[in-house]
Amino acid sequence: MSALFEPYTLRSVTVPNRVWMPPMCQYSAAPDGPLAGAPTDWHFQHYGARAAGGTGLIVVEATAVTPEGRISPYDLGIWNDEQVAAFRRITAFLKSQGTTPGIQLGHAGRKASTDRPWKGGAPVGPEAHGWQPVAPSAVPFDERHPVPTALTTEQIHEITGQFADAARRALAAGFEVVELHGAHGYLIGQFLSPHSNHRTDEYGGSYANRTRFALEVVDAVRAVWPEDLPLFFRISATDWLADGEGWTADDTVRFTAALRERGVDLIDVSTGGNASGVRIPVGPGYQVPYATRVRTEAGVPAAAVGLITEPEQAEKIVANGEADAVLIGRELLRDPSFARRAARELGADVHVPDPYHRSV
Ligand SMILES: Cc1cc2nc3c(=O)[nH]c(=O)nc-3n(C[C@H](O)[C@H](O)[C@H](O)COP(=O)(O)O)c2cc1C
């Protein structure tokens, strides 16, 4: 029996297996015009192929709740009804393959308005569809980035409302899981960490103040996201800075327990992205221990991500109780049928589309 191919139930949703796809930006939407931010044929074939490949749950890439929240002008967005209509085609196809459709809702904050990574990823201005980024404090990510505009309290409340509106639209678009992007140094993570949050009002300073925005977003989203559907939160478990300088793994354990009480069902545990120039000990499964801490110390279901590339490796993580599920990123870019390959190697059953039946 394979633990990796055991179904997993969260609220009313049963995911067919524990091989999941994490959010991965494609930077392939139109930057302006009536279909700005809407998924395209590229997204349809990209997500469709991974669903046909047996992936249990797909978290669609970081999707901006407002145009200024895009990482690049080419990001997906979910701030209007044209975008909702375009997403429906994708969610319907994923469901036809038995894959649970999820979406990551995000706001890039001070890391917004950059070029596509394969064009260098540098910050861009209005001449290249860019804009002035906002953040908790007027502190740039690094010397390449512009100084962001510090948000007023009113603007913070407005963004919280935009997350709730985006969740309502995600439901209308057919998604069954919403994941809030609290990781990688984007807006929610910028509030959490003392490295990027230098505010002196009720949204900065103490742990309680720095976590306030994230908790308000969770409450606003949970209030509109149906009771019977799961809510995920992606966190960077550590900034990889010295204690006292950034967000730490101990903060993560404390905070994720609070998220659970607010109705978050699963934590997607990543690390880093908020401090430039830090050294990260990257290697196979290097972030798994952080998911395990969330699962065992905070008692919250957790998914592991980061250099999980081999079926046996993934199987052990789930079988040993290190995580409830694994997210396979770049390996799924290389091989859209990773789940099917893993099932074959592990002797497990997985969805195979009828037209592919001769390949079993
Ligand atoms: C092309 C690409 C785009 C990504 N976009 C996102 C994103 O939209 N949101 C996010 O939280 N992480 C994003 N990530 C990080 C992945 O979700 C994942 O955490 C990371 O790639 C590590 O997993 P892996 O070693 O299996 O690839 C991205 C990674 C890649 C390679």
The ligand as a Tripos MOL2 file, in Angstrom:
@<TRIPOS>MOLECULE
LIG
   31    33     1     0     0
SMALL
NO_CHARGES

@<TRIPOS>ATOM
      1 C1          8.5930   28.9630  -12.3730 C.3       1 LIG1
      2 C2          8.2610   29.0320  -10.9010 C.ar      1 LIG1
      3 C3          7.2480   29.8810  -10.4760 C.ar      1 LIG1
      4 C4          6.8910   29.9380   -9.1230 C.ar      1 LIG1
      5 N1          5.8180   30.6890   -8.7380 N.ar      1 LIG1
      6 C5          5.3580   30.6140   -7.4620 C.ar      1 LIG1
      7 C6          4.1220   31.2070   -7.0960 C.ar      1 LIG1
      8 O1          3.3720   31.7200   -7.9260 O.2       1 LIG1
      9 N2          3.7610   31.1510   -5.7900 N.ar      1 LIG1
     10 C7          4.5230   30.5030   -4.8540 C.ar      1 LIG1
     11 O2          4.1460   30.4880   -3.6850 O.2       1 LIG1
     12 N3          5.6740   29.8910   -5.1950 N.ar      1 LIG1
     13 C8          6.0900   29.9040   -6.4690 C.ar      1 LIG1
     14 N4          7.2020   29.1790   -6.8330 N.ar      1 LIG1
     15 C9          7.8350   28.2870   -5.8520 C.3       1 LIG1
     16 C10         7.2710   26.8640   -5.9990 C.3       1 LIG1
     17 O3          5.8940   26.8240   -5.6500 O.3       1 LIG1
     18 C11         8.0290   25.8610   -5.1120 C.3       1 LIG1
     19 O4          7.8400   26.2340   -3.7710 O.3       1 LIG1
     20 C12         9.5170   25.8150   -5.4360 C.3       1 LIG1
     21 O5          9.7240   25.7000   -6.8300 O.3       1 LIG1
     22 C13        10.2300   24.6870   -4.7260 C.3       1 LIG1
     23 O6          9.7070   23.4330   -5.1020 O.3       1 LIG1
     24 P1         10.4740   22.4850   -6.1970 P.3       1 LIG1
     25 O7         11.8700   22.2830   -5.6800 O.co2     1 LIG1
     26 O8          9.6570   21.2150   -6.1920 O.co2     1 LIG1
     27 O9         10.4430   23.2010   -7.4980 O.co2     1 LIG1
     28 C14         7.5920   29.1510   -8.1720 C.ar      1 LIG1
     29 C15         8.6320   28.3320   -8.6100 C.ar      1 LIG1
     30 C16         8.9480   28.2360   -9.9550 C.ar      1 LIG1
     31 C17        10.0400   27.2980  -10.3860 C.3       1 LIG1
@<TRIPOS>BOND
     1     1     2 1
     2     2     3 ar
     3     2    30 ar
     4     3     4 ar
     5     4     5 ar
     6     4    28 ar
     7     5     6 ar
     8     6     7 ar
     9     6    13 1
    10     7     8 2
    11     7     9 ar
    12     9    10 ar
    13    10    11 2
    14    10    12 ar
    15    12    13 ar
    16    13    14 ar
    17    14    15 1
    18    14    28 ar
    19    15    16 1
    20    16    17 1
    21    16    18 1
    22    18    19 1
    23    18    20 1
    24    20    21 1
    25    20    22 1
    26    22    23 1
    27    23    24 1
    28    24    25 2
    29    24    26 1
    30    24    27 1
    31    28    29 ar
    32    29    30 ar
    33    30    31 1
@<TRIPOS>SUBSTRUCTURE
     1 LIG1         1 GROUP 0 **** ****
